[in-house]
């Protein structure tokens, strides 16, 4: 295998894998931060949406359940 082929393989690896994974992570972060921002907006509303109230109730139930199963 010549050095030219090696360079082409390394460039393909870098652009295909390294940048591809980086782009995927950037998309995941954008989705996550958008959801977080929306949750903060909902928490500041005077009248809370039903989905927000359901999520808060589920989180409280989960916290109570975890508190009951913890052993010291």
Phi, psi and omega in degrees: 000134182275167180294328178298318178294321179298315178298319179296320179295316181294320176296317178298318178298313182297309183289325182281317186264303186298310181286328178296314178294319178299319178294320179297318179296322178296321178294316178300318180295320179297319178294315180298311184292327176295318177294321179295316179299318180295321178296320178294318177301315181296324181291338181268351180290149177294312178254114186284140176293155182299319179299322178294315180296321177296318180294321178294317180297318179295321179294321178294318178298318179296320180294320178294320179296317179291324179294325179286336182264355180286138175239141182252000000 
